[in-house]
Structures are given as structure tokens and as C-alpha cells.
Amino acid sequence: MSIRPLKLPKVRAQTIRRLADLGFDRGDSPFMLPGDDRVVDRLVTHLRAADLYWISDDMTALSVHAGEQLAAARWATADRPSPIGLAVFDGGLGMADVAPGIHAPVQALAWGPGPGSTLIVWHLLDGPELLSALPGADVSGVPPLLAVREDRLPVTDEPVSLDDLPAHKGMRPSRTIVAALAAAWHLMQQPQLADRTMREPSRADARALRRAALPDDGVTLVTLRRQYTPTDRDPDAGTDGRRYRHRWVVSGHWRNQPYGPGRSKRRQTWIPSYVKGPEGAPLLVTEKVNVWRR
């Protein structure tokens, strides 16, 4: 299933309402954490305040690909496109176990502040339909955005290795999922790679959102720019004294790019693919097979 961008505010509102109707405040939630660390309460609070994003399928694919090459990331507020957000990734980021024998793609991630960390909550789309396959399941109150897992990521001054993220409740964060999210945060803030446009809700939906005391700001669509293709020739090609007889494609990669006053700061920047080699030389093409193991 996929959610159309303009329907995301309504789906968010339905999810909040059904979570409230389930009565987690009684202390009987299977998601309740020890002490006052109530992840469901935090999730509802985050969903109410979240900026909404819809990530296109090609931008999702680039996020997964770029995430595989990302060695480390930071999870502080300054590194996110919004302090609190909910993003739907068209096509999904990877598979999650819902119940024995039921697997579904993780298609939405919510983030916001946790106790001494950044809280990431995985969501599957169309929760009632997924759980209806369970024998005797009552799905009448199941939220359309079904939360299936949480990760607690450290907030640090320096990037943390994605291979060394601390475990929470005995489970280490999935490198594929968190790396794709970190990559998406970087990519969607690079205007040369991503187009960001706002889709406003319909008048009827906007009125309903205001009655529910929810934001009616709309959804930010994040799509890959059409000019993101390996067609730009490297301006420095051939300046190292070598004589090249072919052109070839240099794969996209991350660069620790300097910026700010006196270029004293650094941030991860994705460098798109480009063609290197002398003008007019034949393009050297090798067969390449991409395998995405979830």
C-alpha cells in the first residue's frame, strides 16, 4: 500500500485518535517502558507536532543507496530537516516482522526528542489490513500507521559510527533503516539534488485538522531533481598528467564538505555521479548488477 501525499495529514489524525482510544494511559500497553519512559505517549506527542514529508520512490532508492555508503551520522536537532517529523518513504526502506509469518515493508519513520536521545519509530502502512491476517484479530481500533519498533539514537557533537550504535532493550538499530534515514536528512537539504514542494490539504481536510487541534500546514514532497544524472563532465578530468582514452562514470559518494565562516565547519554532502575523461572519448561501460538484500 502507498499513501498519497495529500492523504497523509488525515492518516496522521486517524492514527493519533486510535492510539488515544486504545487507552494506553491505563498502564496496560505492551509498549510501555519502565518508569515514566512512555514511548507511546511520546509518539503521540511527536505525531501531533510533526512536520510531514513524503519521499518519492526515486529519492527513497537514493537514500537507501547513499545510506549504504555512509559510515557515521549525527542525530542532533541541527542535523534533521525538522526537530520533529514524520516521513513516508514511497516503496519502503526494508522489511519488518509484524507477527509470525507476516512481513511488511517499513514505509514511514517518525522522529523526535527522547530521553537523552533521538527517538525513531518505525511504521508500517495500513495496519488493519496487515493484522487482519491473524486468526481472530479485531482490527477495528488498529491505527493506519502501525508502529512496530523504536530506536534510541545518541545525540552527540561528533558523528557516531553506524556499525557501533548502542542497543536499546536488547536490540541494535537496523543499520539499513537508520542509515537510509540519515542519508535522506542530508539529501533532502541539498537543493542541487532534491526538489521540495508543499502540498496543501483540501479545505475540508484543513477544517477537520483544525477541529482536531492538528497542524494544517500540508505535506512537503521531496523528489529527486530531474537533472540528477551522470552526464556532467568532471571539470578536472585529465589534469593529473595522465592520458585517458576513455570516459567513465564515477559513482556518487559522500564528501566531508567544508562550509560556514572561513570554511571551518564540515558536513556530509552527497556528490552525484559524473562522467570523467577527455571530451569526445568513448564511454567505458561495464555491466553492473545491483542487489538489495533486505
Residue, then its C-alpha position, 0 to 999 in steps of 0.5 A: m500500500s502507498i499513501r498519497p501525499l495529500k492523504l497523509p495529514k488525515v492518516r496522521a489524525q486517524t492514527i493519533r485518535r486510535l492510539a488515544d482510544l486504545g487507552f494506553d494511559r491505563g498502564d496496560s500497553p505492551f509498549m510501555l517502558p519502565g518508569d515514566d519512559r512512555v514511548v507511546d505517549r511520546l509518539v503521540t506527542h511527536l505525531r501531533a507536532a510533526d512536520l510531514y514529508w513524503i519521499s518519492d520512490d526515486m529519492t527513497a532508492l537514493s537514500v537507501h543507496a547513499g545510506e549504504q555508503l555512509a559510515a557515521a551520522r549525527w542525530a542532533t536537532a541541527d542535523r534533521p530537516s525538522p526537530i520533529g517529523l514524520a516521513v513516508f518513504d514511497g516503496g519502503l526502506g526494508m522489511a519488518d516482522v509484524a507477527p509470525g509469518i507476516h512481513a511488511p515493508v517499513q514505509a514511514l519513520a517518525w522522529g523526535p526528542g527522547p530521553g537523552s536521545t533521538l527517538i525513531v519509530w518505525h511504521l508500517l502502512d495500513g495496519p488493519e489490513l496487515l493484522s487482519a491476517l491473524p486468526g481472530a484479530d479485531v482490527s477495528g481500533v488498529p491505527p493506519l500507521l502501525a508502529v512496530r519498533e523504536d530506536r534510541l539514537p545518541v545525540t552527540d557533537e561528533p558523528v557516531s559510527l553506524d556499525d557501533l550504535p548502542a542497543h536499546k532493550g536488547m536490540r541494535p538499530s537496523r543499520t539499513i533503516v537508520a542509515a537510509l534515514a540519515a542519508a535522506w536528512h542530508l539529501m533532502q537539504q541539498p537543493q542541487l539534488a532534491d526538489r521540495t514542494m508543499r502540498e496543501p490539504s483540501r479545505a475540508d481536510a484543513r477544517a477537520l485538522r483544525r477541529a482536531a487541534l492538528p497542524d494544517d500546514g500540508v505535506t512537503l514532497v521531496t523528489l529527486r531533481r530531474q537533472y540528477t544524472p551522470t552526464d556532467r563532465d568532471p571539470d578536472a578530468g585529465t589534469d593529473g598528467r595522465r592520458y585517458r582514452h576513455r570516459w567513465v562514470v564515477s559513482g556518487h559518494w559522500r564528501n566531508q564538505p567544508y562550509g560556514p565562516g572561513r570554511s571551518k565547519r564540515r558536513q556530509t554532502w552527497i556528490p552525484s555521479y559524473v562522467k570523467g575523461p577527455e571530451g569526445a572519448p568513448l564511454l567505458v561501460t561495464e555491466k553492473v548488477n545491483v542487489w538489495r538484500r533486505 
